[in-house]
Amino acid sequence: MKKILHIDTSVRRTDQSIESYNSISKAFGRYFIDSWMSKNHQDEVIHLDLGLNPPEFISQEWIAAAFMPEQQRGEK
């Protein structure tokens, strides 16, 4: 079994009523994944949409936590 990481970065959606407003890159990516999965049912797809759900910006607190010894880290 393979794992595929599918990352979209366009802020455009794919459900607009006017077709030309939709994201072409997202549609292309979805087409690829659908084609792949039709032949590889057992594989897993992890989908991240960074355009519509961007990660938080790195802060001073994040940097400090990243360099903190593992035994001192909390659950978060």
MORA-V132832 format. One record per residue. N is the residue number from 1. RES is the residue in one small letter. SS is DSSP state (@ for helix, = for strand, . for the rest). OMEGA is omega as a letter, one per 20 degrees, with the letter a starting at -180 (none if undefined). D_LAST is the distance of its C-alpha to the last C-alpha in Angstrom with 1 decimal. Layout:
# MORA-V132832
n=N res=RES ss=SS omega=OMEGA d_last=D_LAST
n=N res=RES ss=SS omega=OMEGA d_last=D_LAST
This chain:
# MORA-V132832
n=1 res=m ss=. omega=r d_last=30.4
n=2 res=k ss=. omega=r d_last=28.9
n=3 res=k ss== omega=r d_last=25.6
n=4 res=i ss== omega=r d_last=26.1
n=5 res=l ss== omega=a d_last=23.6
n=6 res=h ss== omega=a d_last=25.1
n=7 res=i ss== omega=r d_last=23.9
n=8 res=d ss== omega=r d_last=25.7
n=9 res=t ss=. omega=r d_last=25.6
n=10 res=s ss=. omega=r d_last=28.5
n=11 res=v ss=. omega=r d_last=27.8
n=12 res=r ss=. omega=r d_last=30.8
n=13 res=r ss=. omega=r d_last=30.6
n=14 res=t ss=. omega=a d_last=33.0
n=15 res=d ss=. omega=r d_last=34.2
n=16 res=q ss=. omega=r d_last=36.4
n=17 res=s ss=. omega=r d_last=39.9
n=18 res=i ss=. omega=a d_last=41.4
n=19 res=e ss=@ omega=a d_last=41.0
n=20 res=s ss=@ omega=r d_last=41.2
n=21 res=y ss=@ omega=a d_last=38.1
n=22 res=n ss=. omega=r d_last=35.9
n=23 res=s ss=. omega=r d_last=33.9
n=24 res=i ss=@ omega=a d_last=36.1
n=25 res=s ss=@ omega=r d_last=33.5
n=26 res=k ss=@ omega=r d_last=31.3
n=27 res=a ss=@ omega=r d_last=34.5
n=28 res=f ss=@ omega=r d_last=35.4
n=29 res=g ss=@ omega=r d_last=32.0
n=30 res=r ss=@ omega=r d_last=32.2
n=31 res=y ss=@ omega=r d_last=35.8
n=32 res=f ss=@ omega=a d_last=34.8
n=33 res=i ss=@ omega=r d_last=32.1
n=34 res=d ss=@ omega=r d_last=34.5
n=35 res=s ss=@ omega=r d_last=37.2
n=36 res=w ss=@ omega=a d_last=35.1
n=37 res=m ss=@ omega=r d_last=33.9
n=38 res=s ss=@ omega=r d_last=37.4
n=39 res=k ss=@ omega=a d_last=38.4
n=40 res=n ss=. omega=a d_last=35.3
n=41 res=h ss=. omega=a d_last=34.1
n=42 res=q ss=. omega=a d_last=32.1
n=43 res=d ss=. omega=a d_last=29.8
n=44 res=e ss== omega=r d_last=26.3
n=45 res=v ss== omega=r d_last=25.3
n=46 res=i ss== omega=a d_last=21.8
n=47 res=h ss== omega=r d_last=22.3
n=48 res=l ss== omega=r d_last=20.4
n=49 res=d ss== omega=a d_last=22.1
n=50 res=l ss=. omega=r d_last=21.0
n=51 res=g ss=. omega=a d_last=24.0
n=52 res=l ss=. omega=r d_last=23.1
n=53 res=n ss=. omega=a d_last=19.3
n=54 res=p ss=. omega=r d_last=18.6
n=55 res=p ss=. omega=r d_last=15.3
n=56 res=e ss=. omega=r d_last=14.2
n=57 res=f ss=. omega=r d_last=16.1
n=58 res=i ss=. omega=a d_last=14.9
n=59 res=s ss=. omega=r d_last=14.8
n=60 res=q ss=@ omega=a d_last=15.6
n=61 res=e ss=@ omega=r d_last=12.1
n=62 res=w ss=@ omega=a d_last=10.8
n=63 res=i ss=@ omega=r d_last=13.8
n=64 res=a ss=@ omega=a d_last=13.4
n=65 res=a ss=@ omega=a d_last=9.9
n=66 res=a ss=@ omega=a d_last=11.6
n=67 res=f ss=. omega=r d_last=14.4
n=68 res=m ss=. omega=r d_last=12.9
n=69 res=p ss=. omega=a d_last=14.2
n=70 res=e ss=@ omega=a d_last=12.2
n=71 res=q ss=@ omega=r d_last=13.2
n=72 res=q ss=@ omega=a d_last=11.8
n=73 res=r ss=. omega=r d_last=8.1
n=74 res=g ss=. omega=a d_last=5.7
n=75 res=e ss=. omega=a d_last=3.8
n=76 res=k ss=. omega=none d_last=0.0
